Amino acid sequence: MNTTTKTFVDSLGSLLQRFCSDTFCRELTATLELMRTTEEKALERAKDVQAEELSLIDNSQLEHITVQCKKHLRVREYYELLLEIAALCIRTGEFIKAKELYTAICTMEEKGPRLIDLTAKAYAKRAEINIRQSDWKAALSDLRASKKGYSKPRNISGLAHVESYTGIFYASQGDFKNSYTHFKRALSLFEKAGDDAMVSTVLMNLGIVANIKGQFNEAMTYYQRALPQFEKTGDMSRLPEIHHNLGMTFLSKRDFKQAINQFDESLTYSTKLAYEPMIGISLLGKASAYARYGDQALSIAYTNNALRIFRKLNDHLSIADAYKVKGIIQRDMKNLDIAELYFNTSIRLNKEYNNPLNLGESFYELGLLYKAKNEKDKSLDALKKALGYFKAVGAEHDVTAVRTELSRLAT
């Protein structure tokens, strides 16, 4: 059993102990162990057949567990358990299973006001997965359904979560004006609800927006306000995120040593949690830092490790970002034609999944490539496209960088 599977199984066991009686847990554990041992004995006789490694879900026998829990638990307890298991699936990168569980809650046969908060939460969490996978239409539909569920009766904390996810929805598409508006609404609602942990989470998201806009000192201020709260509560799910975001700000400021230190902090926490989405983006963060540091070998290694995770998670925008980093590496290695292929692939994916910020970044890097190839007209065209995208999302620091390059080409 690998580390990720063991972490999942141990966490699942802790959840069952919270929701189920000791007697039920013992009986279920005995049944699962019997199922495993009988299969293992049978497989010993199938020497000529190479058995495929089981998936995390099959290895943990999650399907059997949820069937048995439905028989054992009250209706509300059962769906609360499904919510917790789905969150565990997200942390370990099992997005398909998480979506199945959230869908089961959204479409539960049992109806009534006492369960509406659970369906509203499931819609919001399913929206989070759809945002990660760039399914904007489905994400927006889920957010609207969640907001409707939390509105009657008015659930301040629930509505705050919807506003926060809506901010992420717009930020993921480069609409930082709308993103900022929704994050501010979320901040106000979480403050009203007295939820200090989520206040810090929204502050972190506001820091991300400030960083993208080139307001690095403001971003640092947001992160410094959020970090002590996460450390105080020991919120292991947020600590890798904030250290990654600090790394991105240091990367933007070209302080590569500090950036790498922050990405390593993020990886330390996310590896302990087996939190694959964060592992992937922090690996890519390190790859970006090493690419700009001039260490192509390490950059390639980290990018490839990140890509493996992104493909598993079906994270199209992160895949596009990884191809951009690969383009930078190949350009620095003077493999200009290969670099051009990577940049164009990144541009195609970003167009397909509607990410103007990443489009601006990829066109900018492509413009620098054409400059290196002494293809002035192509360089001007790519840089002008980058400028348009950066202006559209309000990335002021990037706008300045592009204008500097355009002025150099004009001389």
Summary of the structure (lengths in Angstrom):
residues: 411
radius of gyration: 23.3
end to end distance: 61.8
largest distance: 79.8
contacts: 1412
relative contact order: 0.06
helix: 83%
strand: 0%
